[in-house]
Amino acid sequence: MLDREDQLARSLRTGPFHLALRSAIECRGLSLARLQYRLAQQGIQVAQSTLSYWQQGIRRPERAESLRAVTMLEEILRLPNGSLTILLGSRRPRGRWLNHLPGSRALAEVMSGPREAVDRLLTEIGGAPGKVRVASLHEFLFLDGQGRLARSELHHVVRAVSGRTDRLVALYAGDPGCDASRIDVRATVNCQIGRIRRDSVEGLVAAEILFGREVSDGETHAMRYEFLDGTADTPFPGHQRGFPFSGGQYLLFLQFDPGCRPSRCLYRSLRRDPQPQEIPVSSHSAVHILEDDIQPGVLSLTCDWP
């Protein structure tokens, strides 16, 4: 049987976040009251009930103050820097989520974040659950001189798998402090934007991407669309992408401003290797990851800033 230290080490490697946090708290022998006191000493106010919810998996840290608390918990619990943060996928676990399979049970299994808000938006906008799957998705993220995400450009090829359909729903979740009312959605190639719904509290935007034609089982449709943001009040924390089904290719490309580059980028695939990999920033201020054969699960890239 594993002792507490071994259990903690394994939890930090494999996650999920709440189990790793619980294991660390048990291993260090600290009460929630003591953790709350230690956080308060550093000017971070977190309720004991919130800490309890985090370690039970009932809630996950999302806001900037909560993420500061997670970073400080790593220090208080004598854990390696970033070891809890990386288990969130990105420092804000709901990250930025654009997905083509709204409303399906499989989507819920790979999606983190405010599900009530997501479900509400998807219900308001309607959709065709499970009608299409990824044949190819190339995602280009462009950051501004303050390290904020300015634009997300998606080159998307989908394949119809369940009857005829003429659209998908893309869901975008902004970074901490974003203004959902100012996030714009634009169709650039072979599609147009239909209805748009927003949740200003959670920073969510749901948009219909209309193909302009119906596609039947086995047929594909290629398009390009983008989200224009730049409204967050913090540097880009990272990116998270969930895939309910297997198949297809995924490319994530990040272009940083040469004058505002991260100190480190960590890539983590929960599907294969739980250990994060450091991805070097190129001389052109860019990083990318490529998955040639998507498997169900969540991919994440986390950025640390100087």
N, C-alpha and C positions, 0 to 999 in steps of 0.2 A: 504494500500500500504506500502511496506517495505521502511524504511528510508535507507540512504546510509550505515550506520554501519551494519544494519541487512542484507542488500544486500551483503555487503562485507563478513560478517560471513558466509552466505550461499554459496557464490562463493568459499570461501576457503575450505568449506566442500565438495562441489560437483564438483568443476572445471567447465569447463576445464581451463588450465593454463592461456590462453590469457584473458578470461573473468575475472578471479580472479585478474590478474595484472591490467587490465583496471579499475575494480571496486576499487582497492586499490589506484590507482593514482587519480581517481575522488574523492574518499573519503578524501584523504589527501590534495587535492587541489594543487598539484604540477604540474608544466609544465614539458614537456619532456626536455626542455632546462635546467631547474633546476635539474632534475634527472641526466642528463648528467654531469652537473657541480659537483654535489655531488659525483658521481662515480669517476670522474677525481681526486677529492681531495683524494680519496683512492687509486689512481694509476691504476684505471680500465678505459680503453678507450672504450667507446661504442658510436656509432653514434646515433644521434636523430632518423634518419630513421630506424635504427635497433630496437630501443625501440618502435617506432611506429608499425613496422612489428610484433613485439612480442605481443603487446596488441591487434592487429587486427587478430592474428592467421595466418598471412601470412608466418611467419617463427617462428621457435622455437629454444631456446638456445641449442647448441650442444657441442661446443668446451670448453676447460677448462676455458678460459678467460670469456666466456659467462656465464658459471656456477658460476664463482666467482661473476660476476655481479648480478646474481639472488640472491645469498646469501646476498650480500650487499644491494640489493633492499629491502629485507625483513627487514633489520635494518633501512634503510632510511624511509621506509613506515610504520614503527612501527608495524610489523607483527610478529607473533610467529615464532621462529626459525624453518626452514624447511617447513613452510606452503606453500610456492610457489614451492619449490624444489620437494616436494612429488607429486605435481600435474603433474610433468613431467614424473612420473612413476619411473624413475631412474634419477640420476643427469645428465645423458646424454640421452635424450629421445629416441634416436634410439637404445640405449642399445645394447643388444646382441640378435639378432633375428634369430632364426632358425625356418623355417616354411615350412610346407608340402603342401601348397596350393598356389603356386605362380601364379600371374597374374590375379586372380579373383577379381571381384569388392568387394566382401565381405572382402577379405584380405586388400584391400586398406582402407576400413572403419575402421579397427582395428589397422592399422599400422601407426606409426609416423616415422618421420625422412625424409631422403633425397629420396623422391619417384622417382625423375628423375634418380638418380643413380641406385636405385633398379630396376626400369623398364628396364633400359639399360642392366643391368647384366642378368636379366631374359630373355630378348629378345635375348641376345647373346647366352645364354646357352640353350634356348628352354625349353620346359616343357609340362606337361599335366595338365592344370588348372582344379582344382576341381575333379581330378580323385580319390583321397583318402581322408579320414578323420581320425582323431585320434581315435583309440580304447583305447590306453594307451600310455602315454608319461611320463617317469621318467627321470628327468634331474639332473645330478650330476655335480656340479661346484667345482673345487678344486683350492684354492688360495695359492700363494707362500708366502715366508717369508717377502716379501715387500708389501703384501696385493694386489697383482695383480692377475688377473685371469690367471691361468696357463693352465687349461684343462677343457673342457666341454665334458662330456660323456653323450650320449643320448641312453636310452633303449626305443625303439620306436616300437609300434605295430600300423599298419595302416589297414584300411578296404577300399577296392575298392567300389566306389559308382556310377561310371559313365563309364561303359565299361571296357575294359581290359587295364591294365597298368603294367609296369615292373620297375617303378622308381618313385622317388620324387626328388624335388630340395630343398636343405637346404641352408638357407641364414644366414650368420653370420656377425654381425657388431661389431667390436672391440671397446675397450674403448679409451679415448683420448690419442693420441700419439702412437697408435699401428702401427705396420708395417705389412700391409696386405700381403706383399711378403713373410713374414716369418711365417705366420699362416698356419699350416699344417692341412690336413683333412685325417683321417684314418678310414677305415672300420675294425671293430673288430669282429663282429659276424654276419653271415648270410647275407652279402651284400658286395658290392665292390664299389669303387669310380670311377665315370666316368669323365666327363669333369668338369673342375674348371675354374671359371672366377673371377677376382679380380678388385677392384677399390681402388687404393692406396690412393687417395685423401680422400675418405670417410671411409676408413678402412673396406671395405666390401669384403666378400668372398661368392661366390655362388658355390655350388657343387652338382653334380648329385649323388644320392645314388641309386645304381642299385640293384634290388632284386635278379637277376639271374634267374628269372622265371616270367611269366605273372600271374596276379591275376585278377579274374573276379568279377563282382558285388557280394558283400556280403562276399567274401573271405578276409582273413587277411594275413598279412606278418609281422613277428617279426624280428627285427634287432638291431644291436648296432653299433654306430659310434661315432667319437669324433673329436673335434677341439682342436689343440694344439696351445697355444698362448703365454702368458707371455711376450708380446712385448710392452705393454702400459707403459706410463711414469707417471701414477698416480695410486693410489690405486683403487680397484674395487668400482665403484660408486653404482652399483645395477643391477638388472636384470628385463627385461620386456618381457612378453610373450603374444601374441595376438591369440585369437581363433575366426575364422570367423563363426564356426558352433558349435552346441551343441553336447553333448554326449562324453563319455569316461572319463578317469581318468588322472589327472595330478599331478605329484610329483615334487617339486623343493627342492633339497638338496644342501646346501652349506657347504663345509668343509674348515675351516680356519686353517692356521698355528697356533699352540699354542702360538707362540711368537709374533703373529701379528693379534690380534682380534679386530673387530670393537667395538665402544662404544655403538652402538645401531643399530638394524635392524627393519625397519618398513615395514609391508606388507599391500598392498592396492589392493582391488578388486573393479574395477569400475562397476562391474556387480551387486553387491549386496549392500555392505555397503561402502559409500564413505569415512568413517572415517578410517585412517590408524591404524593398530594394531601393537603394539610393540611385536616382537618375541624374546624371550630370547635365548641367545647363551648358549648351553649346556656345561657341564663340559668337554665334548669331543671336544669343539671348533667347534660346528656345529649348524646349524639351518635348519628347513625344513617347508614346507607348503604342504598340500594335498587337492586337489579338487576332490571329488568323482564323481561329475556330472558337467562336463564343460558346461558353458553357453557362448554364444558369448560375447566377450569383451576383455579387457586387464587386466592382473594381473601384479603386480610389487612388487619388493622387493628392498628397498633402504637401503644402508649401510652408517652410519656415522662413521668417524674415529677419534681417539683421536687427 
